[in-house]
Amino acid sequence: MMKFNYFYQQVAAFFIVIIVMLIIMGFSFLQFSKNTTYKNTETQLYGYAQALVSGDLQKNQLDTGQLILKNQEVTLTVFNSDDLMIYPETVKTYKSGVSKEDFEKLVKGQRISLTTRQTDFYGNDRQLAIIYLPFFTKNSNIFSGFVAVSSPISGIEATLTALRNNLFTAFLFSSLGAILLSLLFAKYQVNRINRLRTATHTVASGNFDIHLENNHKDEFDDLAEDFNLMAESLKASQEEIEHQENRRRQFMADVAHEMRTPLTTINGLLEGLKYDMIPDNQKKRSVELMHNESKRLIRLVNENLDYEKIRSNQIFLHKQTFNLKETFEMIVEQLSLKAAIEKNKLVIDCSPTIEIYADYDRFVQIIVNLTQNAIQFTQCGEIRLIGMMDARQTVIKLSDTGIGIDPKEVESIWERYFKADVSRKNTVYGESGLGLAIVQQLVNLHGATISVESIKGEGTVFTLRFPLEKE
C-alpha cells in the first residue's frame, strides 16, 4: 500500500475544506447576485412604468421616454382594456399574450412581477424580461389598460456573465491562497506531531529529562500534558528501579557476607572435628556454635521467603480474637535473653482485659520483629510494649530509648533491604534489612496501620492500630 504522509493528508484535508467552502459561498453569491439583478431590473422597469402612468400616458411623453430608454434597450408598450396594443401604433393589431389569470390580476389593479418570455409582442424570437402595470381613468377609476416595460434578457445575462467571470478569477486566486494556507496549517500541525515524535524517541533512548510546552488550548496540548506525566512516571520508575537494584546489590553483598561468616565458622569447626583437632571439652561448645550459625542462615532465608510470599499474596491470614497482654508476656519471655545481652529492659504496659483481632502467628511475627529491631538499636535502655483501646481499635505502641532514626531516613525504613545503620550489619539481628519491610506488609494485610515517630539520640516509637472484629 502506498504511503501517504500525514503532512500531505493535512494539506489535502485543509484544501478540500477551504475549496468546498469557497464553492458553496460562490454558488450562494451567484444565486444572490442573480436574484438581486433581476430584482433591481424589476424595480427599475416598474419605475419607468409608474412615471408613464403618472404622466397620463401622453403620446409625446411616451415618445420621449422611449427615445431616452432606447440606449438601454428598454421598450415601452401600452395595451388598452381589451388587451390590444395602442402604443406604439401599428397597422396590425397585437395582443400582449398575458394569461387569463394575469389579465384578471391587472383588471383588479395588481401589478405583474418580472416575467420572462421567448418572443416579443410582435412574435419575433427575443428573450425579454417584462413587467406589467395597470392604469385607470382618473375620474371613474375604471380599468383602462396596462403598460408593459420590457428589457432584453441578454443585458441581464451579460451582467451576470461578467459577475461569473470575476467570481471565477477570484476563485482561482482563492484556490492559490487555499493551497498556501493549507501548507501553513498542515506544517503547523505536523510540527506539533513531530515535536511529540522527537520527544518520544528521546524517551525511548532512555532520557526521561524532557518536558513539552503545554498551552492548554487543544487536544495536542492535552496529549503533551499526558506525555509529560508519562515521562515523569517513567523517570520515577527508572529511579526506583535503579534504587532497588542498588539495594539488591547491597543486599546480595550483605547476604554473601552474612552467610560467609557462619559458613566459614561451621566449615572450620567441621574440619576441626573431622581431623580431631578440637579438644573433647570443646566439642560440645563447637556443636552449639554450628547450631547457632545454622539457625542464623535459616533466618536469613526465611525472611526473604516471607517477604516474597507476602508480596505475591501467598499469605492467608486466620484472624481470631486473643488476649494482648498474654501475647506480650510470651514475646518478652522469648526475647528476654537477647535483651539482656544488650543490657536492655523489656517492660509491658497493658491491661489484662485488652484483646486484639489478628492472625496470631503473624501478629507475633510483627511484634517480635519490632522488638528485635528495638533491641538491636538500644543499649542499656528500656523497651516498652504498650497496649490500649481507642475508638473501636486496638492501639499498640512499642517504644525504645535507643539511638533513634535520622529524620531523612524515617520514610525509607520500610523499604526492602534498607539499613538505617549499615555499620550494624554484622549484628545478630536484622542482617537482611527486610524486617521492617515484612512488618509493614503484614500490617497492611491485616487492614491495620503503622506509623513511626523518632528523635535522633533519644529513641523511637512505633504505633500500630488494629481494627476490632466486625460484629
N, C-alpha and C positions, 0 to 999 in steps of 0.2 A: 504494500500500500504506500502511495506517495506521501512523503512527509510534508505537512503544511504548517509552517512555523506560526506560533501564536501571534507574532507581530503582524504577519500578513492577514491572519484571521481577524485581528482587531481593526486593521486598516479597512478590510472588506466590510466588516460589520458597521463601522462608523460611516464609511462611504455610502453604503446602501441606505442606512437610516437617513442621512442627510439628503441623498438624492430622492428617496421616497417622499420626504417632507417637501422638497422643492417641487416635485411633480404635483403633489396634492395642492400645494399653495398655488402653483402655476395654473392648474385647471380651475381652481376656485377663483383665482383672479381673472382668468379669461371669461368665465361664466358671469362673474360680477360685472366685468367691463362690457360684455355683450348686452347684458340687461340694462346697464346704465346708459350705454349708447342708444339703444332702442328707446329707453325712457326719455332721454334728452331729445331725441328726434321727435318723439310723440309730443312732448311739451312744446317744442319749437313749432311744430306744424299746427298744434292747437292754438298757439299764439297768433299765427298768421290768420287762421280761420276766424278767430274771435275778433281780430282787428277788422276783417272784411265785414263780418256781421254787424259790428258796431257802426260801421260806415254806411249802412243800409244797402250794401252791395251795388253801389252805383257803378255803371259800366266804366266810366273814366277811372274810377278808383281801382276797379278790377284790372284794367289795362295797365295802370301804373304799377300796381302790386305785382302783376305777372312779369312786367318788364324788369322790375327790381330783382325778383326771385329767380329770374331766368338763369343768372350766373350760378345759382346754387342748384340748378336743375330741379327746382320745386315747381309743380304745376298746380294751378288753381282751376277747379271745375265746380260749377253750380248746377244743381238739379232742382226742378220745381216739385210741387207736392204730388205730382203724378210720376215721379222718378224719371223725368225727361230732362236731358241736358239743355240748359238755357244759356250757359257760358262755358266755353267760347261758342259763338254762334256757328252752326254747321248746317250744310244743306240737308244732310241725312240726320234723322233723329236717332240719338243714342241714349241708352239707359245705363244706370250705374252698375247694375248687376249684383246689388246687395241682396242678401237673402230676405225672405219674408219676415223672419223673426227680427233681423236687424232693422228693417224698414219700420216695423211696428215700434221698435225702441225709439227710432228717430221721431216718429209721429208723437210719441209720448214726451219728447223733449230730452231724451237720453242721448249722449254722445257715444259714438262707436270708437273704442280704443284702436290703437295702431294694429292694423292687419296687413297681411301681405297677399299679393296676387301676382299671377304669372303673365297677365296681359293688361294693357291699358284700357281705357274706356272705349277706344276705337277698335279694339280687337287685335292690336299689334302685340307681338311677343315682347314683353318687357316686364321685368320684375320690379314691383313697386311696393312701397310701404305707404299706406293710406290711413288717414283719419277722417271721420265724418262728423260734422257739427250741424244740428238742425237750426233753422231760423223761423221766426214767427212774425206775423203782422203786428205793428206796434199797438194799434187801437183794439183790435178784437182778439189779439193773441192767438190767432189761428195758424196752424202749421202751414208754412208757405213753401218749404223745401229744405234743402241741406247743401252744405258746402263740403266738397271733398278736396283735401290738400294732400298731394302725393309727392314722394321723393323716391328716386331710384334706389333699389337695394344695393346697387354697385357702390354707391357713395358710402353707405354704412359699412359694407363689407371691406371697402378699401381702408377705412379707419381701423376696422378690426384686424385686417391683414397686417397693417403697419404695426399694430399693437402686438400681434403674434410674433412678428419678426423681431421686434425689440425684446420681447419676452424670451424668445429662443436665444438671442445673443446674450441676454442676461443669464440664461440657464447654462450656456457654455462656460461663461466666466465663473458662475457659481459652482459648476462642476469642478473646475480647476481649483477653486477655493476649497471645495469639499475634500478634494484629494489632499491638499496641503494640510487642512485641519485634521483629516483622518490620520495622516502621518504623524502629526504632532501629538494628537491624543493617544494613538497607539504606542508611540515611542515613550510617552509619559507612563502609561500603564505597564508596558513591558519593562521599563527601567525599574519600576517598583517591584515587579516579579523577579527581575534579575538581582535586585538587592537582597531579596529573600533567598534566592538561589545561592548567591555568593556566601551569605551568612550560613546557609545550610551546609555548604561544602566546608566552611571553616569549622563548624561544629563537628562534622563528620571526620575531619582530620584530627580531632581531639582538643581543639581550642575552644573552650566554653566562655572565654572572656570577651563576649561580643554583645552589643546592645543596639537594637534597631530603634530609630527615631519613631515616635508614635504621636501623631497629631490628633488622635481620637475623632477622625472625620468619617471614616467609612470602614467597610469590611477588611480592606487591606491593612488598615491601622489596627483593627481587632486581631487580625492574623499576626501582625508584628508584635502585639502585646502577648498573644499566646506563645509566639516563638521566644520572646524574652523570658517568659515564665518557664518554658521548656528548657532553655539554655541554663537558667539559674538552677532549675531542678537537677539537670544533668551535671552541672558543676558541683552542686551539693552532693549528689550521688557519687561522683568521681572522688571528691574529697573524702567522703565517708568510706568508700572502697579502699582508698589509699590508707586512711586512718585505721581501718580494720585489718588491712594487710600488714601494716606496721605492727599492730597489736598481735596479729597472728605470728609474725616472725619473732616478736619478743616472747610470745607465749611458747613457741617451739623451742626457743633458746632456753627459756626458764625451765620448761619441762625436761629438756635434754639435760640441763644442769642438775635439776632436782632428781631425775631418775638415775643419772650417772653416779651421784653421791651414794644413794642406798645400794645401787647395784655393785658399785666398787666395794662398799663395805661387806655386802653379802658374799661377793666373789672372793674377797680376801679371807674372810672367815672360813668359807668352804674349803679354800686351798689349805688354810691352816689345819682344819680338821682332817682333810684328806691326807696330808703328809705328817699328821700327828705332831704339828709344831705348836699346838696350844696346850698348855698345862691342863691337867684334869680339873683342877679347882677353878679354871676359867671357861671351861667348855659350856657350862650352864649359862653363864653370862653371855657367851658368844651366840648361843641359840636364841636367847632373849633379844639380843641386838638384831639378829637376822629376822626374827618375828616382827619386831617393831618397824624395821625398814621395809619389809614386805607389805605391812599394813599401810605404810605411807605411800607406797606405789599404788596399792589398790585404791586408796582415797583419791589420788590424782586421776586415775582412770574413771572412777565412779562419778567424780564431779563433772567431767566432760560428758560422760554418757547421760547424766541427769539433765544437763543444760540442753543437749541436743534433743532429748525426749520431750522436754518442755517446749522447746521451740517448734517442734514438729507435731505438737498436740497429741503426743502419745501417752501423756499422763492423764489418768482419770481419777478424780477426787471422790472419796467416800466420806462425805461430811456427816458429822454427828455432833451432838452437844456433849461437852465434857467439862470437868472442873478445871479452872485455870490454875488455881494455886497448887493443886496436886501435881499438875504438869510441870509447873515451875520447880517444885521441890525435886522432882525426878531429874530434871535437867541440871539443877545445881549440884545434885549428888554425883551426876555423871561427869561434870566438868570441874568439880572442886579441886581435884589433884592438879589439873592443868593451871587453874587459877593460883594455886599455892606456889607453883614453880615460879610464877612472876610476882609472888607476894601480893596478890590481889584478894580482895574480899568480895564474895558474892552475897548480895542481900535481896530478899524477897519482900515486896511491899504490896500485898494483895489480900483482899477479903476472901475468906474461905467459901463465900456464897457465890462468887462471880463465876459465871460459866461462859464458854465460847463455843461458837458453831463453826467447825472446820474439819478438814481431814486430819486426823490425829497425827499420823506419821509425818505428813508434810508440814504440819504446824510445828512439830518438834524439830524437824529439819531447819525450818526458818529461824526459830529461836536459838537453836544450837549454833547455827552459822553466825548470827548476830552476836551471840555471847562470845564465841571463839574469836570473832573479829575484835570485840572489845578487849578481851584478854590479851590479844596479840599487841595491841597498841596502848596498853596500860601497864604501868609498873608501880607496885606499892600503892595501889589505889583502890577504889571501890566501884563495883559494877552492880547496878540496881535493876531488878526486874519488877516493874510496876504494872498492876492491873486494876482497871476501873471500868465503870459503866457510864455511858454518855449517849443519851437520845437514841435508844434502840441500837447501840453499838457497843462492842467490847473494845476498849481502848487499852493498848499495851505500850508502855514506854520502857525502853532499855537504854539506860544512861551509864556513862563511864566518866572517869576523871583522867582520861588518857591525854595523848598528845594533841588530839583534835584534828580537824581537817582544814586545809587551806581553803578559803572561800572560792578561789579559782578552780578548785578540784571537786567541789561539792556536787556539781551536776554530772561529773564524769565517773563518780564512784560506782554507778550502776552499769557501766559499760563492760562488755566482755573483755577479759584479760587486763583490765585496768588495775594498777597498783599505786596507791597514794604514796607509798614509801618504798621505792624499789630497793633501798638498802636493806629492807627486811625480807627479801625474797627467800632467804635461806632459813627463815624461822620455821617452826614446826607446823604452824597453821597458816592456811591461806596461800599456799605456794602457787596455785594456778591463776589467781586473780579472777576466779569465777564465783566466789562465794556470794557476794552481794548481787551479782547478775542473776544467780539462781534464786536468791531471796526475792528479788523484785518480780521475777516471772511467776513464782509460786503465789506471791501475794495477789498478783493480777488474776491468776486463775481462780482464786477464792472470791473475786469481786471485792476485794479489800483495797486499802490504800496504805502507802508507806511514805513517810517524809523524814527528813533529817535536819537537825539544827546542830551547828558545831561552832565552837570558838577555839581558835588556834591556841594550843598550850593549856587549855582549861578542860576540854572534854567534849563529848558528843552525845546527842540524844536522838535515838530512832523512835518514831511514833507510828504505830500500826493501828488501823481501825478496821475491825471485822464486823460486818452486819450480822444481826441475830437471825435465827431461823424464822422464816415467814410462817405465820400461823394460817 
